[in-house]
Amino acid sequence: MPTTIKRPAAALPPARAVYKTHLTRCFCSSNSVLKPGHEINAILYGMSGMERIIVKSFRCSSFGCRKTYGPNFVWDLSHKYNTATPKDIEEIGAYFVGTKIGFTADYLKYHSFLEFRASVSAMAIKHTYQHTFNTAHGEQSNWFAKMHASAIMSWIAVQELYPLQLHLSIKIGDEVTPHALQAYHEHLHLKVFPPKHKNTVKELVADGHQKVHIKCANSRKHAGKPPSHGRIKPFGHGWFMLVHPRDLRILAVRSMSVPENNEILYKSLLEILPLYKHLDGLIMDRACGFLPTAKADKNLKQIKYWSIDGFHAKGHTKGCPCNPIYKKRLAKRFKGVNSSVLYFVKLHNCAVEQKQSMYLNRYVRSGKKAKRPYSCGKKTEKNRRKVEYPCPAGNGRGPAKELAALYASLLPGAPAPLLQPETVEQITAVVFAFTSMWWIAAIMVILEIKQVVHDIFPFPFALTAMVQPTTALCAWLLSRLVHSKRPPAPPLQSHENMYVVVIGLVQGLEIGLTNKALEFLTVAARTMISSTSVLFMMCTARFWGLERLGLLRLCSSALMIMGGVFQCHVPELPGGRSSAHWLGMLMQMISMILSAQRWALAQFVLQRSPVGSGLAQTTKLQLLARTLPITGIVCLVLALLFERQSFSSDVTVPAILGFRVVSIACGLTGMLYAELKLVSLLSAVAFNVLSTLHQIPIVLAGVILQHNTVSISSWAGFACCLIGALVYAIARYSDVHE
């Protein structure tokens, strides 16, 4: 009979490690005790290879719940929700992405840093793991790669969201919820990124970094030649960072699903500005492209210095408002600040010093990449015409080609040499032609209105109610003629229509009172009083926050106030005309106040309209065609209230009135068109000087043609106002070139 030999203990298979949940009670409302469930064979991946283990599940003892719990998750509505904290994961020693597969804590920590520093893909780790530990993963299978990526992502999410108490909302195997991601974003920018002393942050360097691109599901088309397979690259456009140049600390970061643009910079600045009250300077390679948006937005008024970095400044012209090489105030403000792309420059320098720069590729593919040139870049400047007018800040128009188009629109039958002005004399002739057209039209319109009100139709409000819609029709026809090749602007939204209505209402009161004042004032007197309008404009701009107050503006205000005092001296006029003169002055003053408010509202609306909106793409002629009919309706209401006799059947309307209305409307249209063209051709300061000086021929026309009498005090006040307006123009010039 054979003897049964007992196998020694060393020959027995080793006992498998058992992993179970760290919880004892369920998360349900009853908080019931967890009861043991099944024992499941599972696999645990670690730094020493694959290990077979046992996972013990637990179930809620409440019959109304019966949720199943794994080592670090709970099943709920077919989703695995995380239940562990970072401390629990360390105590368990592993993190499970499913009931049958898990990864050790050391494995996850090691590979998370490896992915950050070396950008090692999950497929590369699968290949290395398979050949090192001889695991049975097929070459074509990506199951291990998916489990590995899910474990890494969930483990990092637990570590980062636990301080926000959002770790229980993590779905293992799914993406982080937008709510948790936004909360984490705010937590980093409020608690982690800022330095200990926020008052030391006085300037920032902004730039986008495409090399730290991320793989994302909502990737869009990239610049350059598309790949042969036709699929879009599954990567974003990197990250946009705001860096403090003093300590190289990244203070704000934002993912770029599209290439770097103004919207990304705008959102980043709005997020970070409330945290740093002493921040007043920004350095960026495309600051000049963002400057018009910044000046028009009140939320960015904290930043007073916009500069290009030293490397890109060499490629920008002298006229660039953000070039620290030519703008001494910028060079003085950012003296001693390293304005290069700081983060990667620092890493590169350290690598070169330690002779570890082998990551640089010796064979670089010289592919072409689509890039939009800077408007003030030297290459762009070189490709333009040699002769170019100075333009307002942010306005890129003004080359000789546009002047040729202006000539073509005015003189369709002009000879060819006149259509291509390339000399200073020809360009000066164009400006002189438009200035003459503007001044002659203004004189003609004012004298025509004065004659019609005095001799033909003594109802200024009713006359304005007829002139304004006719002018709107002429402006619409002119816009169709001039902008025939321009694509139609998108329809205005409800709030944009409201802006147009408000501008039309204010303009109706303004123009109605101006024309009504001609009933009581002479042309010369009204024009002289209008010379103080710059004072109202200046005060309104200061009140709305559009301009600042300085010494030159104070001098200008003093001169115009002095001029107003001189013009308020009215000699005794026979037949009660003195009181009528005061009434006309009051109407003109109210009209100037309304004009200043309308100007400020127009600046506020047009400059701060979002790019791509209907109002931003509406030309000024089209805007006039929309507002002038509203102006006519307002004047019609004023005529019904104050000039009811104009609608009486006893009033005889001469046939020549219709011709006079059309001639006034055509003159107004020509005057407005010349103003718009001069604004596009000249700088804002030069246009203000012409606006001031054009009142002189109007006064002279009233004195010579209509024999208006002007006192010596009025002449003195008029001269003071003109000098004050010129001082104001000098102040504007100083602002532009500061």
C-alpha positions, 0 to 999 in steps of 0.5 A: 500500500503506497504511503501518502507523502505530504507536500511541504509547505514551501511548495504551496502557492503563495497566498494572494493579497486581498483588497477591500474598501476602506469604508464601513458604511454606505453613502446612502441616506440610511447610512447602512452597514456594508456587508461582504459580497464576492471575492473576485480574482483581479490583477494589480500592476506595479513597479515589479510587474503584474501580480494576481490578487483578490478583490473583495466587494461589499454591498449596502445592507439596506434593501432600498440601496444595495450599492456595490463598493469596490476598494476605492469606488462605488457603483451608481447608475452604471458609473464608478464614483471615487470614494477614496482620499489621497490618504486612503489610496496610500493606506490601501497601496493601490488604485483600482479602475475596475473590479478586476484591474488596479495599479499600485500607488508607486506605479501611478506616482512614477508614471504621472511624473514621467508623463509630465516631464517626458511626455511618454505615451500610454502605448509606449508604456504598454510596450515597455511593460510587455517586453520587460515583464512578459505580460500577455498583451497583444501588439494590436490591443490598446486595452492596457493603454486605456486602463493605464491612462484612466488610472493616471487621470483619476489618480491625479484628479483625486490628488488635485480635487481633494482640497476642494472637496470635489473628489467624490464627484470623480467618475473613474474612466470619464472626464472631469466634469466642467463644474469641477474643472472650473472650480479647480481653475479658480482655486489655482489662480486664487490660492496656488499661482499667486505669490505670498506678496501680491503687491510685488506684481507690477508687470506681466509677460504674456505669450502662448506656448504651442509646444505644451499642446494637449490632446483634446476632443474639440481640436480645430484646424491647424495652419499649414498643409493638412496631413495626407490622411485628411484627418484633423490633428487631435491636438489643441494650440497649447497654453496661454500663460501670464508670467511675472518676469521678476520671479518667473512665476506663472500667474495665469494659464488658459488652454487654447483651442484656437490660435492665440488671439485677443479674446484669449488675452482679454479673458486672462486679464479680466481673471487676473486683474482683480487679484493684483491691484498694483499691476499696471504694465503688460509685455507681449509680442503682439501688444500693438494689435490688442491696444485698440481693444484695451483702450476702448474697454473700461475694465482694462484701464488699470493697465497703463503701459502696453509694450512689446518684448525686446526681441520683437520690438526690433521688427516693429516700426517707429510708429508702433505705439508699443515699441519700447525702443522708440517710446521712452516712457515704455523703456523707462517703465520696463527698465531691468525687466527681462521681457523675453519668453521667460519660462522656456528661455530659463529651461533652455539656458539651464540645459545648455549650461549642464550640456544636456541640450540633446533634445534639440533637433539638428534636422528641422523641417522648413515647412511653411506656416500661415502667419498673419503679419503685424500691422506695424511690422517692418516687412509689412511697412516695406511692402506698402506704398512709399507715400502714406498718410498718418492715421489715427491709432488702430486705423490701418488705412491711408495708403496711396491706393485708397487715395486713388479710390477717393479720386475715382469716387469724386472724379469718375472722368479724371485722367489716369495720372490723377487717379494714382497720386504718388507725390506729396503735392498730389496728396496735399491736393487731395486733402485740400480738395476734401477740406474745401468741399467740407468748408464750402458745404458747411457754409452753404448749408448754414446760410441756406437754412438761415435764409429759408427760416428767415424768408420762406418757411419760418418753422425750424423744427418742421424744416429739420423734420423734412431735411433729415429723412432726405439726408438719410436717403442721400447717405444711403444712396452714397453708401450703396455707391461707395461701398458697393463691393463691401459685404453686407453687415450682419443684422443688428441685435436688439441692444444694438438697435436700442443704441441707434435709437438713443443716438437718433433721439439725442441727435434730433433734439440737438439739430432741432435746437441748433436750427431753432437758434438760427431764428434768434441769432445771426450766422456769425453769432451762432458760430462764435457761440459754437466755438465753445463746444470743445469745452463741453466735449472735454468735460463730457469725455472726462466724465465718461472716462474717455480722456484724462485731465492734464495741464494743457486741458486745464489751459484750454478750458480756461481759454474757452471759459474766458471766450464764453464770458466775452461772448455772453456780453450782449449789447442792447438791441432794439425792439426786444431783440436782446431777450431773443438773443439770450433765448437763442444762446440758451438753445445753442448751449443746450444743443452743444451739451446734447452734441457732446453726449451724443459724441461720447455715446457714439464713441462708447458704442462704436469703439466697444462693439464686439468684433464681428457684431453688426454695429462694428461692421456698419459703416458711418454712412450706413449708421447715418442712414439709420439715425437720421430718420429717427432725428426727423421723427423727433423734430416732427414731434417738436414741430407738433409741440412748438410750431403747430401753425406750420401744419395749419392750412392758412400757411402757404408753402412755396414750391421752391421749399422742396428744392431748398430741402433737397439742396440742404440735404445734398449739402449735408451729405457732401459735408458728412462724406468729406468729414468721414474721408478726412477722418480716414486720411488725417490723424485725429489731431489734424482733423480737430485743428481743421474743425476748429479753423473751419468756423472762421470762414463761416463767421466771415461768410455771415459778416460779408454775405448777410451783413451780420454785426459782431461786437469787439467782445464777441471777436475777442471771445471767438479768438479765445475759443479758437486758441483754446481749441488749438491747445486742446488739439496739442493735448490730444497730440501729446496723448497720441505720441506719449 
